[in-house]
Amino acid sequence: MSGGVDSSVAAALLVEAGVPVFGIMLRLWSAPGTTNRCCSPDDVARARRVARDLEIPLYVLDMQEPFRSHVVSVFVNGYAQGSTPNPCIECNRQIRWTHMLRAAESMGASKMATGHYARLEAGPDGPVLRRAIDRDKDQSYVLGMLSPRQLAMAAFPIGSLTKAEVREHARQRNLAVADRADSQDLCFLGGRDYREVLRELDGVSLAPGPILDSDGRQLGQHSGLSDYTIGQRKGIGVAGPEALYVIAKDLRRNALVVGPKAALGRTHLATGRVSWTSATPPSLPMNLSAQIRYRAPARPAEVHWLDGGGVEVELREPAPDVTPGQFAMFYDDDRCLGGGMILA
């Protein structure tokens, strides 16, 4: 439970179904001068009030150390290596469905329900992860790295509801969080720009370097490669006859490569080892849909095995947002089959 409307309604639906429930809230991050979105005193107070209204116990667990090790450090190291990480996927896999699940099981839980917008169905090889009914809120992408065993322990009570229906459920139950605004940023940023946080944490090189066009001509100077991501247009600091976008980071030369939007289009990518949501991986090569960022559309693609358990993906149409460090998740219609981190 986070003190938000989604996890609160998920808990309420289970209570009303007669399921014995207890709540867990995670204390993940604290930093001087920062109001953390995930575990502030106000969040704890809201979660306690909901638990009291639902007449269920609530336990607040301190998981700052594993969160720092498995999420924040990976985030920092990713930027140091020139990629653009997705910490929410690592948090779900490493913190919620590893550390929190282990704690929940030790406390007697047989399932762990969350307020994610996704659906689970029983299949011949175990749970089938599907997109939520509310496609605008669908979160199957950030759950696609969960293992079959982790999914077997999961439940998503609100996955068949729209966001509007979730809020209405909360109002009908007089939950104080019914109209609480959705969070928009990473929980450990505290509303700050990620670059400000990177500057406070060790391990990221902020050495300035050249901004080059695709022909190698220098157009200006960047403030540090970690300040930029593939596809970025605003804040580059150079101008041309047409809008310029970040199309690559050259770590060897510490150079930022920019070009017109057309130069962003890529039809090929490769991932690291893929985590499949089913115990039986799909038979590749196979025509699937590939989603390469959280809010990106899923694009038709042909997926082939690579040595080491990764895959090679050939998109039917160029995509402007292929970004190392992000994840490619693979779908068969609305079923999420799993995914892997984009390496190139």
N, C-alpha and C positions, 0 to 999 in steps of 0.2 A: 504494500500500500504506500502510495506516494503523497497522499493528501490532495490528489487530483480527482476529477470526476470519473475518469475511466476505471481506475482500479477500485474506486469506491463502489461504483455500480456493479462491477464484476463480483465483488464480495457480497453485495446485497442480493444479487440474483442467486448466488449459491446458498446463502442463508435461507432465502425464501423457498428454495428447493429442498430444504431439510438436510443439507450437507453440513456436517460439523466443520467449522471454519475457525482458523486463527490467522491473524494478520502479521506480516513481517514488513518492517520498513528498514531500509538500508541507509546507514550513514556512510557516505562514500568519499566526501571531500570537504576539507575546510582549509581556508587560506585567509590570512589577515586582510581585512578591508574588502572582503568579497562576500556578497550575499549569494549563497549557492541555491540553484533552482531545485535541486533534488532533495535536500535534507536540511533546510533552514529551520530555525525554531518555529516559525509560522507554519511550515509544512508539517512538522511533527504535531503541532497543536491541532491542525485540521484533521490529520489522520487519526489522532486519538479521539477527537470528537465523533468522527464517523464510526470508529470502532465501538465507542460507547453507545451511539444510537443503534448500532446493529447488535449490540450485546455480545461482542466477540472480544477475545484478548488480542492485544497488539504488542509485539516485541520489536524493539529497535536494536538492530545489530550493527556493530561497528565493523565495516569492511573497507576502511580507508587504505590499509596496507596492500591487500590484493588489488584494489582498484588502481592504486598508484603503480603497482608493478605490471599489471596486465592490460591496463587501459591507458593511463596517462603517459607512462614511459613509452608504450608503443606509438602513441600519438606524437610525442616529441621526436622519437627516433625516426618515425616515418617522414616527418618534415625535414629532419637532418639529412635524410637520404634522397631528398628531392621529390617525394611522393606526397599524396594528399590522402591521409588516412580517414577511415570511417570508424570512430571509437564506439559508436552505438552497437555495431555488430560485435565487436570484441567484448563489450560490456554484457551483452545478452549471452554470449557463448561462455565467457570466462567467469563472470561475476554472478549473474542471475541463475543460469542453468548449470553452474558448477558449484561455486561457493555457497550461494543462497540455497540451492536445491539440497546440497549436502546438509546444511543446517536444518532445513525444513524436515528432511527425512529423519534426522536425529531427534526431532521434536515430535515425531509420530505422523507426519504427513504422508499420504499415499499419492497425492497429486499436488502440483503447484500451479495455481491459476494466476494470471496476470491480466491487466487491462489493455493488452495489445489487440489491435484490429487485424485479426487473422482467424482462419477456421481450421479445425482439425476433424478429419473423418477416419474411420477405421478402414484399413485396407488389407489385402492378403499378406503383404510384407510389413505390416505395422502401420503407424499413423500416416495419414496423407495430409500434408500442409497445403492449404488453399488460400487464395486471396480473400480478403474480407468482402462482405456485401457492399459496404461503403468504400468504393474504389478510391475516392479522394483521401480517405484516411488509412488505406491499406498499409499494413506494416509487415507483410510476409517477407519483404526484401530484407529487413534487419533481423529476421528469424531464420533465414535460409541456411545459415552455417550450423544450426543445431543438429545434433546427431539423432539417429532413430531412438536411442535410449532416452535422450533428453526430451524429445517430442512425446515419447510414451508417458512421461511424467507430467506433461504440460496440459493446461486447459485454458481456453480463451472464451470466456462466457459472453463477451460483447461482440464477438466476430460476426454475428449474424444481424447486428443492429447498425443503424446509421448513427452518426454523431448526434443528430437532432433527437433521435429516439433515446440515446443514452442520457442526454440532458433531461429529457422528459421523465424518464425513469427516476432520475435523481430528484426532480421536483416533486413527483408523486410521493416519494418517500421522505420528503422534507430534509434531504441531505444538504448541508450548508455549502457544499462544493458544487452545487448544480450549475452555477453560472460562472465558475472560475475559468479564466482564460487559459487556452492551451499554451504550453511552453513552446518556445521557438528555437532556442539555442542549446548548445551542449551544456550539460548540467554543471560541469566544473568551470565553465567560463564566467559564470556569474554576471551575464549580460555584457561582458567585455569582448572586444575584438580578440580573435584567437592569436593574432600576432603579438598583442600585448602580453598574453599569457606565456607564449613561447619565449619572449624576452626575459621573463622572470624565472624560467626553468632552464636547467643546464642541458647542453647537448645539441643545440641548434646553432649552426653557423649563420651569422648575419653579415658576412663579409659582402660589401658591395662589389658589383661586377658589371660587365658590359651588357647592354641590350642590343641584340643583333637581329637583322632581318634574315630571311631564309637564304640569302646570298652571302651572308657573313658581314654585311656592312653594319658598322656600329651606329645606332640611332640615339643612344643615351646611356644612362647608367641606372642599374637597379639597386635597391637598398638591401638586398639579401634574398636568395632564392625562396626561402621559406615564406616570404611575404606574398607569394603568387601561386596561383593554381591554373591548371590547363583550362582554357576557355575563358579566362578572365579578360574583361575589357576595360573596366573602370580602374583608375588608380595606377595605370602602368607608367604614365609620366612622359610619354612620347606621342607625337602626332604624325599623321601621314595623310596622303590624298584620300584614303578611305579608312574606316575604323580598323584598329589593330587589336588583335587578341593574342594572348599567350598560347603558343602552339607547342612549346617544348622547353625543358630545362636541361642545359648541358652542364652536368656536374664537373666534368673534366676541365672545362674552361671557366666554370662558375658564370656561365652566360645564360641570359634569358632570351629565348628566341620568340619573336613575334611575327605576325603576318595577318593577312586578311582572313575573314571568316571562312572562306572556301578552303583555306589551308588546314583548317581543323578537321575536316572530314576524314575519318578512317574507317576502313572496312575490315581490318584485321586486328586481333588482340590475342594475347596469351595469358593464362592464369597460372598461379601456383597450384598446389594440390587442392583438389576439389573435395568439399565435404558434401556428401549426398544425404538427403533426408530419408532415404529408404535404405534398408539393409542390402538390397539388390540394385547396384548402379544401373543406369540405363545403358542399352546397347548402342555404343557410338561406332561410327558417325551417325548423327541424328539431326533432323530439322527441329529446332526448338525456338523459343523466344528468349532473347537475352536482355536483361535489364542491367545497365551498367552504372547507374546512380540511383539514390533513393527515390527521387522524384522524376527520374527520366522515364520515357515510355519504353515498354518492352519492344524490341525490334526482332524481326525474323532473322534467324542465323543458322548456319550449319556448324555443328560442334564435333570436334575430333579429339581423340586422346593424344596426349603428349607423354613422353617418358617421365616417370616420377609422379604420375597421378594428376598432373595438370591437364588443361585442355587448350586447344587452339580454336578460335572462334572466327568464322567468316560471316560478317554481316552482309545482308543483301543490299543495304543502302548505307552510305557513309553516315557515321555518327560524329557529332562535333564534341562529344564530352567523354571520350575514352581517356581515362586518367589513372596512371599507376597509383596504387594504394587504395583505390576504391575497389568494390567487389562487383563481379559479374554474377548475377543470379539467373538461373535457367528455369524456364516455365514451359510446361505442356498445357496449353490453354490456361486455366487459372491455378493449376497445380505447380507449386514451387518444388523443384527437384533437388535444389542445392546450389552451390556456387563456390567460387574461389577468388582470391585476391588478384587483381589485374597487375601483371608484372611489366608488360610491354604492349 
